[in-house]
Amino acid sequence: MTYSGIELDVLFARLDKPTIPENIDLSDDSLLVNLDESSIRSLNGIRVAEQLLKLVPNRDTFCQSLRAIKLWAKNHGVYSNAMGFFGGITWAILVAKTCQLYPNAAPSKIIQKVFFVFSTWKWPSPVVLKQFGCVDSKLANLKSTLHIIQEEMKSALEICDQIQKGNATWNDLFEEINFFSRYKHFVALTINEDTNIGFFESKIRQLVQIIERNSQVKTAHINPRKLKNIRNESTWFLGLEFTENAKNLDLTSEIEGFKRNMARQQSKGIVGQIQLDATYVKRSDLIKFISLGDLKRGRFVKSKTAANRKRPASSGDSTETKKPRVIDMSAVDSMLLKLKSNH
């Protein structure tokens, strides 16, 4: 649901109790007795969040850092558990781990260290938190997703280093990236109604897996952001980068295989009738599918991947090395509020 322009997830859990007290402690394991699987999943989010708050050295530092990291992830197209990226809980665990590693660090330093630690993490090795356990990464199942998220983190780390030197601003880190400037080739996935969006989004990663098995496909990057096409239908775009020796690439069999799998799901009654359209689109033809506003939204990048992205020097930069400066976290807060109001 959406309230005041903010998307909210409303979860429901049915507890085995005659009444629910106002001061109920959802971290109490006894509440899970006799619960169905759906109710347990609904409670997991808040239970993990409350447990993380007890494990971090400084709650305010953790919350400010997590808010910034989640904004960065959303604006860089790497925030979606359903589509193979990290979701909110996983990002929270990564930030909590960083807070444990650097217990006295300010939020601005924690943000930098998140990128430092996890851009070179040996996935799928689990992330272990003291007194908590570990979280396993599903990124190993999607080679493209693993490559994309690591390259985005490496790029973010470079920007953080430039911020510390005074050569960049927090806006350079947090501003939204234009997805369509990254690639020259796309697959547009369109469904004719919105009642099964959650189910469909959870299956898109299957198409990514199918396509990335093609030896001529180097990267298959799904944009988690749903758009409306010119017919007001929900559409997702899969950006493609091909290998240098790719010739006469035809993805018809991969796309048709995905559509057949979706048809089988419908025939079994798992989901209602969905009319799925999957179309190959060149970047020059995107204007035929989506609005000019969506096409131009965000900062354009010069290359197809974050790995090749370089930050231009401003006209006022000198050849002298600038001294590192102390970052006031209030500048980050102001930037977060500004960016949020612009969306």
C-alpha positions in Angstrom: 0.0 0.0 0.0 1.0 3.6 -0.4 0.5 6.4 2.2 1.5 10.0 1.5 3.5 8.8 -1.4 5.5 6.3 0.7 5.2 2.6 -0.2 4.5 0.4 2.9 4.5 -3.3 3.4 1.5 -4.4 5.6 2.2 -7.8 7.1 -0.3 -10.0 8.9 0.5 -12.7 11.6 -2.1 -14.8 13.5 -0.9 -15.6 17.0 -2.1 -18.5 19.1 -3.4 -16.2 21.8 -7.0 -15.2 23.0 -6.0 -11.5 23.3 -3.0 -9.4 22.2 -1.5 -7.1 24.8 -0.4 -3.6 23.8 3.1 -4.1 25.1 3.7 -7.5 23.4 7.3 -8.5 23.0 7.6 -9.9 19.4 11.1 -11.2 20.1 9.7 -13.8 22.5 10.3 -17.2 20.8 7.2 -18.6 22.6 5.0 -16.6 20.2 6.1 -18.8 17.4 4.4 -21.9 18.9 1.6 -23.2 16.7 2.1 -20.5 14.1 1.7 -21.2 10.4 4.7 -20.6 8.0 3.2 -17.3 6.6 2.8 -15.8 10.1 6.4 -16.8 11.0 7.7 -15.1 7.9 5.6 -12.0 8.7 7.2 -11.7 12.2 10.7 -12.4 11.0 11.4 -8.9 9.8 10.6 -7.1 13.0 12.2 -9.8 15.1 15.5 -9.6 13.2 15.4 -5.8 13.3 14.9 -5.7 17.1 17.7 -8.2 17.6 20.1 -6.2 15.4 19.5 -3.1 17.5 20.6 -5.0 20.6 23.8 -6.2 18.9 25.2 -2.9 17.4 27.5 -0.7 19.5 25.6 2.5 18.8 22.0 2.4 17.7 21.9 6.0 16.3 25.0 5.3 14.2 23.5 2.0 12.9 20.2 3.6 12.0 21.7 6.6 10.2 24.1 4.5 8.3 21.5 1.9 7.3 19.1 4.7 6.1 21.9 6.0 3.8 22.9 2.6 2.5 19.4 1.7 1.6 18.9 4.9 -0.3 22.1 4.3 -2.2 21.1 0.7 -3.0 17.7 1.8 -4.3 19.1 4.6 -6.4 21.7 2.3 -7.9 19.3 -0.6 -8.8 20.6 -3.2 -6.3 17.8 -3.3 -3.8 15.4 -6.2 -4.2 15.4 -9.5 -2.5 12.8 -10.9 -4.9 14.9 -10.1 -8.0 18.1 -11.5 -6.6 19.7 -8.5 -5.0 19.8 -7.7 -1.3 16.6 -6.8 0.5 16.2 -4.6 3.6 17.1 -7.2 6.2 20.2 -8.3 4.4 21.4 -4.7 4.0 20.7 -4.2 7.7 22.9 -7.2 8.6 25.7 -6.0 6.4 25.6 -2.5 8.1 25.4 -4.2 11.6 28.4 -6.3 10.8 30.3 -3.2 9.8 29.3 -1.4 13.0 30.6 -4.4 15.0 33.9 -4.3 13.1 34.3 -0.5 13.6 32.5 0.2 16.9 33.7 3.8 17.4 33.2 4.9 13.8 30.9 7.8 12.8 28.1 7.1 10.4 30.0 8.6 7.5 32.9 6.2 8.1 30.5 3.3 8.5 29.0 4.0 5.1 32.5 4.0 3.6 33.5 0.8 5.4 30.4 -1.1 4.2 31.6 -0.6 0.7 35.2 -1.4 1.7 34.3 -4.7 3.5 31.7 -6.1 1.2 33.0 -5.1 -2.3 35.7 -7.7 -1.8 33.8 -10.2 0.3 34.3 -13.8 -0.7 30.7 -14.6 -1.6 28.9 -16.9 -0.9 30.7 -17.0 2.4 28.2 -16.2 5.2 28.3 -12.9 7.1 28.6 -13.8 10.8 27.3 -11.5 13.5 28.5 -11.8 17.1 25.7 -13.3 19.2 23.4 -13.5 16.2 24.4 -16.1 13.7 24.9 -15.7 10.0 23.2 -14.7 6.8 23.8 -16.6 3.6 24.0 -14.8 0.3 21.9 -16.0 -2.6 24.0 -14.0 -5.0 26.1 -17.0 -6.0 23.0 -18.3 -7.9 23.1 -15.2 -10.2 26.5 -14.5 -11.6 25.3 -11.2 -13.1 23.8 -10.0 -9.8 27.1 -10.8 -7.9 29.1 -8.9 -10.5 26.8 -5.9 -10.5 26.5 -5.4 -6.8 30.3 -5.8 -6.3 31.1 -3.3 -9.0 28.6 -0.8 -7.6 30.2 -1.1 -4.2 33.7 -0.6 -5.7 32.5 2.5 -7.5 30.8 3.8 -4.2 34.0 3.2 -2.3 35.9 5.4 -4.8 33.4 8.1 -4.4 33.6 7.9 -0.6 37.4 8.3 -0.8 36.9 11.4 -3.0 34.4 12.8 -0.5 37.0 12.4 2.3 39.5 14.3 0.1 37.0 17.0 -0.7 36.8 16.2 -4.4 33.2 14.9 -4.3 30.0 15.4 -2.4 27.4 13.1 -0.8 25.1 13.9 -3.8 27.6 12.1 -6.0 27.1 9.0 -3.9 23.4 9.1 -3.3 21.9 10.5 -6.5 19.9 8.1 -8.7 21.6 6.4 -11.6 19.9 6.3 -15.0 19.5 2.6 -15.7 19.1 3.0 -19.4 22.4 4.8 -19.9 24.2 1.6 -18.8 23.3 -0.7 -21.6 22.5 -0.7 -25.3 20.3 -3.8 -25.3 17.2 -4.6 -23.2 14.4 -7.1 -22.8 11.1 -5.4 -21.9 8.8 -7.6 -19.6 5.2 -6.5 -19.6 2.1 -7.9 -17.8 -1.4 -6.9 -18.5 -2.7 -6.5 -14.9 -1.3 -5.6 -11.5 -2.9 -8.2 -9.1 0.0 -10.7 -9.5 2.9 -8.2 -9.5 4.5 -9.7 -6.4 4.4 -13.2 -7.8 5.7 -12.1 -11.2 8.6 -10.1 -9.7 9.7 -13.1 -7.7 10.0 -15.1 -11.0 11.9 -12.6 -13.0 15.2 -13.8 -11.5 14.5 -17.1 -13.3 14.7 -15.3 -16.6 18.0 -13.7 -15.5 19.3 -17.2 -14.7 18.2 -18.6 -18.1 19.7 -15.7 -20.1 23.0 -15.6 -18.3 23.6 -19.2 -19.2 24.1 -18.0 -22.8 27.8 -17.9 -23.4 27.4 -14.7 -25.4 25.8 -12.8 -22.6 28.3 -11.1 -20.2 25.8 -9.4 -17.9 22.0 -9.6 -17.4 20.9 -6.8 -15.1 17.2 -6.5 -14.1 16.1 -3.0 -13.1 14.0 -3.5 -9.9 12.0 -0.4 -10.6 8.7 -1.1 -12.2 7.6 1.4 -14.9 4.4 2.0 -16.8 4.6 1.7 -20.6 2.8 4.0 -23.0 -0.3 1.7 -22.7 -0.1 2.1 -18.8 1.0 -1.5 -18.4 3.5 -2.6 -15.7 6.9 -3.1 -17.3 10.3 -4.2 -16.1 13.5 -3.9 -18.1 16.4 -6.3 -18.3 19.6 -4.6 -19.4 22.0 -6.8 -21.4 25.8 -6.6 -22.0 27.2 -9.0 -24.6 30.6 -10.5 -24.9 33.0 -8.9 -27.4 32.8 -11.9 -29.8 28.9 -12.1 -29.7 27.5 -12.6 -33.1 23.9 -13.2 -34.3 22.7 -13.5 -30.8 19.1 -14.8 -30.6 17.4 -15.0 -27.1 14.1 -16.3 -28.5 14.5 -19.7 -26.9 15.4 -18.3 -23.5 12.4 -15.9 -23.5 10.0 -18.5 -24.8 11.2 -21.0 -22.1 10.5 -18.5 -19.4 7.0 -17.8 -20.8 6.2 -21.5 -20.9 7.3 -21.8 -17.3 4.9 -19.0 -16.3 2.1 -20.7 -18.3 2.7 -23.9 -16.3 2.4 -21.9 -13.1 -1.0 -20.6 -14.3 -2.2 -24.0 -15.4 -1.6 -25.4 -11.9 -3.7 -22.6 -10.4 -0.7 -21.2 -8.5 -1.4 -17.8 -9.9 -4.2 -16.1 -11.9 -4.1 -15.5 -15.6 -1.2 -13.3 -16.6 -0.6 -12.1 -20.2 3.1 -11.8 -20.4 4.9 -10.0 -23.2 8.7 -10.2 -23.5 10.3 -8.0 -26.2 13.9 -7.3 -27.2 14.5 -3.5 -27.4 17.4 -1.4 -28.5 18.2 1.7 -26.4 17.3 3.9 -29.4 13.8 2.4 -29.4 13.0 2.8 -25.7 11.1 5.9 -26.3 8.5 3.7 -28.0 7.9 1.9 -24.7 8.2 4.4 -21.9 7.8 8.1 -21.2 10.6 10.6 -21.9 10.6 11.4 -18.1 11.3 7.8 -17.2 13.9 7.5 -19.9 15.9 10.5 -18.7 15.4 10.0 -15.0 18.7 9.9 -12.9 22.3 10.6 -13.6 23.6 9.2 -16.9 26.8 7.1 -16.9 29.2 7.0 -19.8 29.8 3.3 -19.8 27.6 0.2 -19.5 28.9 -1.0 -16.2 29.9 0.7 -13.0 33.4 -0.8 -13.4 34.3 1.5 -16.2 32.8 4.6 -14.7 35.2 7.5 -14.0 34.3 10.7 -12.2 35.2 13.9 -14.1 37.3 16.5 -12.3 35.6 19.9 -11.9 37.0 23.0 -13.4 37.9 24.3 -10.0 40.1 21.3 -9.1 43.7 22.0 -8.6 46.7 19.6 -9.1 47.5 19.9 -5.4 46.3 17.1 -3.1 43.6 18.3 -0.8 43.7 17.5 2.9 41.1 15.0 4.2 38.3 16.8 5.9 36.0 15.8 8.7 32.5 14.8 7.4 29.6 16.2 9.3 26.8 13.6 9.3 24.2 16.3 9.3 25.3 16.9 5.7 24.2 13.3 4.9 20.9 13.8 6.7 20.2 17.0 4.7 21.0 15.2 1.5 18.8 12.2 2.3 15.9 14.6 3.0 16.5 16.5 -0.1 16.7 13.5 -2.4 13.6 12.0 -0.7 11.6 15.1 -1.4 12.6 15.1 -5.1 11.2 11.6 -5.7 
